Amino acid sequence: MAQTIIVHIANEDPIVGEIDELPSPTDTLVTIHSPRRRDGKDVHYLQNSVVTVIWPVSQISFIEVLPSQMEEEIIGFVRE
């Protein structure tokens, strides 16, 4: 199942996309599907028809993992 992430690239705006699995500590590349900006607009330095981008880990500052739809639907206990 694909996970939605936000990739923070050095000296660039963050990119939102999906990955098949989280990168392991030994990976040197990260493959991102459906890259877009946080507001949903196209990334200005990518062609319009691009659906997958491969970035070297050395250019990535950090990666945020967003919760999936199933995780957002989980209702926790509420104290009143």
Buried (B, 14 or more C-beta within 10 A) or exposed (E): EEBBBBBBBEEEEBBBBBBEEEBEEEEEEBBBEEBBEEEEEEBEEEEEEEEEBEBEEEEBEEBEEEEEEEEEEEEEEEEE
